[in-house]
Amino acid sequence: MSYAIFDTHNGDSEWNHRSGQRAEILRELTEEEADIFDVGRMFRIRFEDGTETDAFEDELTIEEAAAEPGMRHGPYTKVLDFFRDSQAAERFIRYDGPHYTVLLSAFPTWNKLDIRKRDDAPRFRPNIYIREDSNYSPVSLDIQTTSYGALTMDEMKGLHKELGIAIEAAGIIQREFIDPIRAGTFVFGECLPRPEKQEGGQ
């Protein structure tokens, strides 16, 4: 499975807004599907929201795939993974994404998720909350709504954009984390070296 960063180089008004997004390369198009001798190699790709399209070779910057299973779940990359105690009762894993961070506390019989906004999140980015079942396992997601009162047109555009980001992120987290956790198919992968405590830290 290969991934790439998509970039139209401002050459396709229909897809320019997708520039900078990560996409999975599904397959190379055949000579019957594309005029390869005229335009060069082309590929079928799928963005992380499920949208598929064809892309020219020069629109794709191949990304080095994470070799270790469990290192990536969609756009979320594992940055921390260690056991909090000597009894290995709680495994703490942190995944950083482009807009949100996913925190996973894995216990022997259940798993707890928490979603955090990145520190640089703009004003209108909403919080995403986990809805849990009676066993504290994640089931689905809720997106926070807040009354901002009267907003200017530019502010409304910002609010609309951030709600769209939250909706897309919630769909990815549901697909990449919650559904596999509930199905028992989530790939945790190997632990990472535990970060050393900073001087004066806990």
Order of alpha helices (4+ residues) and beta strands (2+ residues): beta-beta-alpha-beta-beta-beta-beta-beta-beta-beta-beta-beta-beta-alpha-alpha
